[in-house]
Amino acid sequence: FQFDSGPSLISGLSSKSTNPLRQVLDAIGTADDVEWYNYNGWMVHDYADGKSFKLTTGDDGTFEKAIEEKAGREAREEFERFRDIMLTSGGLTEVSGYIPPLALRGDLFVARSMLGYLLKFLTIGTKGLLLTGPFTLTMEKYGLTHPFLIKWFDYLAFALSGLDAAHTQAAPVSYTMGDLHRKGRILDYPKGGMDSLIEALVKGLVNHGGELRLNSRVERLILLEENGKVCCKGVILSDGKIIKATKGVVCNAPLWNMARIVSDSLLPDDKASSSSSSSSSSSILHAAVAKIKKQADEMEMTGSFMHLHLGIPKEGIPTDIEMHHSMLNFDVDVEEEQNLVIISIPTVADSSLAPEGYHIIHAYTAASENFKDWESFLEQNKDSGKVGASPNSSKARNYSNQEGYEQLKTKKAEALWKAVEFIIPDVRERAAAEGSICIVGTPLTHRRYNQRFRGTYGPAPSPGKNVWELPGCTTPIQGLLTCGDTCFPGIGLPGVAASGTIAANTLVDVSTQLELMRSLKSNGALQ
C-alpha cells in the first residue's frame, strides 16, 4: 500500500501552465517524467440535507446545473453572473496570474527582473487591492449574495487555506476559479502517487548538480557578525556535521520552528553577553534573532489534522466511484471543528498503489483540529518548537504511550469513519477483513512526520487583520532565506513552489534569472 499524505487536489501540472510548480518542473527539465491521470471534478456531500453533487470542471454547464438542483435557479444564475465577471478578459482570475514567481526576487534587483511585466503590473491597478484583500470583498463588489453561494465559497476558500472566505486572500480563490471553470479545465493526479512528483523534483535537483541528504536534521545555523551585519554561513546537523554555505541557506521550516533553530544557534556566550550588552557583536546577533522570534510570536496559525489511511478490499464497491469527496454540513460554519472531511481514493486513478483487489483511502479533517486537546501528551505539556528526532524513533512517538492518548485518538477518528461510511457504508467491516490495513493519525502524528509546529496547516491572520500578512523570503540575517507556507505567498502547493522560486532567484544574479525566463518563454513554459 502506497499512501499519500496530501494534497488531495492538483491542477495545472499535466501541461504547461501558470502553476508555479509546473514552471519549476519545466525549469529543471523533468516535467515530462511524470505521467498524469486526468479527471473532471470531485463529489461534495452535504450532511444538512443528505444531498450530493459534483463539482465538474470546465464550462459545459454541468456544475451550474448541479448548483440549480442543489440550491435553486436563482443560485445558478447568480453563480453564472459572478463566474463570468471573474473569468472575463482582464478580470480578477486573469489578473491573479499576471506576474509569475519566476519574475520575482527578494532584493532591489526585482525592478530589473520584473521589467518585462511592467505593463501587466500597471494594468492590475486597483484590482490589486481586491486580490490582496479577503475574498468576501470580491463577493460583495460583484453582487454575490445567495446564502448557498456564500457557503460554497467559504468551503472553497477553506479547502485552499484552512480559513473561510472572510479570512482568505482573494488571489488564490480567484486563480482557482480559472482552474475549475475555464473551458477544457481538468484536474491532475500523478500516476505512482505523489512520490512520482517528488522523484521528478529530486531528479531535477541531481541532474543540475544538487544533492538530497535524508535524515540530516539541522540542529543549528552558523551565525557570524560581519561588518555590523549578522550573516548565516552554513548549518550544523544533529550529528555534529558542518555544512558550509557558499551563497546562503534557504530554510523551509515553518517560521515558528525556524525561530527555535535560530535561537538555538546562539552560543551560550552569545546569549549571556547579548543580555548584558557587553559585546556589540553578540548584541547584533541577539537583535537579529529577536526579530525573527517576534515575527514567529506574532504569527497566528490554523488548526491541525486527523488522518485515516485505509487499505480495503474493493470488491462490491462501484467501479465508477469518484476519486475525491468532500463531506460537510453546509448549515454549520465551515471552520467548525471536524466539520469538513476530505476523502481521497487514489487507486481510482492508479491501481498499482495497492495490492490487486484493494483500494487505498485517505480521509482527513482539514485544518480544524484544536491542538490544545493534544498538548498534554507532549513533554512539558507544550510544543517547544524544536524540530524533533527521526519520526520513526521511539523518542519521537513517546506521546503515543501516554495514558488517554489512544482513547482520544479513537474518539476523534469517529468523524472520519462517519464520512467514509457515507460513501462506502460497510467500510469498517472491510477495514477489519484479513489483508486490510487501517492507520489513524492525530495532530501529534501530523506534527511528528511533517515537523510542523503544533501540527498546524499554516498561517492565519493576526488579531485585528482580515487576511494574513506574510514576510518575504529574506530575513534579518543576511544569507538566510525562507520558503514555505509561512512566507509570501502562503499555503498550498502553488504558493509554496512560488516561495521556493523567489528564494532561488534571490540567490543568483539577475542575469541568470532573466536567462532562465527567456528559455522558458521560448518553449511556451512561461507566459
URRAHU-V133675 format. One record per helix or strand of 3 or more residues. SS is the DSSP state (~ for helix, > for strand). FROM is the first residue (numbers start at 1). LEN is the number of residues. If there is no record, write none. Layout:
ss & from & len
SS & FROM & LEN
SS & FROM & LEN
//
This chain:
ss & from & len
~ & 20 & 9
~ & 31 & 3
> & 36 & 4
> & 41 & 6
> & 52 & 5
~ & 62 & 10
~ & 73 & 15
~ & 92 & 4
~ & 101 & 3
~ & 110 & 4
~ & 115 & 10
~ & 127 & 6
~ & 135 & 7
~ & 147 & 15
~ & 165 & 3
~ & 170 & 12
> & 187 & 4
~ & 194 & 14
> & 218 & 9
> & 229 & 9
> & 242 & 3
> & 249 & 3
~ & 255 & 10
~ & 268 & 9
~ & 280 & 19
> & 307 & 7
> & 324 & 5
> & 341 & 4
~ & 346 & 3
~ & 351 & 3
> & 358 & 8
~ & 371 & 3
~ & 375 & 3
~ & 379 & 3
~ & 398 & 4
~ & 405 & 19
~ & 427 & 6
> & 437 & 5
~ & 443 & 8
~ & 453 & 3
> & 480 & 3
~ & 493 & 15
~ & 510 & 13
//
